[in-house]
Amino acid sequence: MEITINDTNENFETWINKEFVTPDLKKLLNTKSILLVPFKNLRDTSNPLMFPIGTETLLAYFKENLPENQTIDICICDEDYQEFAFYSDYKRLGNFLVKSVAIAAFVNVLSSFVYDQYIKEDDTKPQIQIIDKSTNKTINNHISNLTDKKYLEPTHIKFSVTIVDSVGKSKKISYEGPASEIDSVLKSLKDYEE
């Protein structure tokens, strides 16, 4: 498990004033308490701004589960939206920008999303029952004895959260590690809650 915490100059103002944010989008984003911001220059493409595959699912989950007084949006125009996939052991959730007043809601929803998407699946590794008909013996075996270990390791996730306080100071917290450790990681965000 790896958590890094750094001071940063990124905040809502720096993101909504990017050249790719249109005036209409800027007006909309000014009202949000959480933003999903793109990765920059990941691949050699005509549009260097990208989001991890599954971002639309994550965004829909947040919109459905956030309290009414907290809102989220994606920091890019629909026509510029592009997803990427790295085929690795890590599930990339994205880069979040969160106002400190929205930390509690953000923590609850992200924790639930990770549990529903990754931890629940990891907790249901099947038991396998093998019946040897020649000896009429039943062998109860966990799948871990029957398959390659890499398929049984817990799901690992990767994300970053930039927390912006009421005076505009920002901290960037990045996490890379097992999805099952999400609660201890998100508890560290609560230190910045206002």
C-alpha positions, -999 to +999 in steps of 0.1 A: +000+000+000+014+034-010-001+067+000+016+100-009+005+134+003+019+166-013+011+202-014-001+213-048-011+245-067-040+228-084-075+239-073-109+245-088-097+278-104-067+263-121-088+235-136-118+255-147-096+281-163-078+255-185-079+263-223-101+232-230-129+244-206-155+263-226-173+293-210-205+273-207-187+244-190-169+268-167-202+283-155-215+247-148-183+235-131-182+266-108-213+251-090-198+217-083-181+204-052-163+175-068-146+173-102-132+144-121-102+158-139-084+143-169-050+127-171-027+148-193-004+136-221-007+099-214-006+087-249+004+102-282-030+111-295-047+142-310-064+147-277-039+144-248-066+146-221-080+112-211-100+095-184-097+059-172-120+033-187-151+031-166-152+068-157-188+071-169-199+043-146-181+059-117-196+093-124-231+078-126-226+061-093-215+093-077-244+113-091-269+086-079-254+084-044-242+119-034-264+139-011-284+167-028-261+195-015-230+179-031-225+176-068-200+162-092-191+166-128-164+158-153-139+186-162-141+184-200-166+189-228-185+159-240-170+161-275-134+160-260-141+131-236-119+101-243-111+070-222-079+050-220-072+016-206-039+003-192-040-034-191-023-039-157-031-052-123-044-018-112-079-005-116-075+033-122-104+052-107-092+087-117-081+121-105-106+139-082-107+175-071-128+179-039-138+209-019-131+203+018-168+207+026-176+177+004-150+153+019-174+133+040-198+127+011-169+119-012-154+094+012-187+076+017-195+073-020-160+063-031-158+037-004-192+022-014-182+022-051-149+004-044-167-021-022-195-028-047-171-030-077-140-047-064-141-059-028-174-078-030-160-097-060-128-105-042-147-118-012-166-144-033-137-166-045-154-199-051-148-232-033-143-260-057-155-296-050-139-324-070-153-358-071-130-386-081-154-412-095-128-440-096-123-439-059-156-423-050-138-396-030-148-360-027-120-335-024-129-300-011-105-276-024-102-238-025-097-224-059-063-211-048-050-246-050-062-250-085-053-219-104-025-195-110-019-173-079-020-140-099-057-145-106-065-147-069-046-116-056-069-089-043-078-062-068-055-032-067-067+004-073-050+036-081-065+072-077-056+107-065-077+132-046-068+169-045-085+185-016-091+223-017-098+241+015-119+273+019-089+296+014-077+278-017-048+257-003-046+223-018-032+189-008-029+160-033-033+125-018-025+096-041-031+060-034-019+028-050-027-005-034-053-032-025-089-021-029-095-037+005-075-010+022-097+018+009-113+027+042-079+033+059-069+055+030-101+075+029-099+081+067-067+101+060-088+124+039-110+133+068-081+151+084-087+178+058-125+181+063-140+215+072 
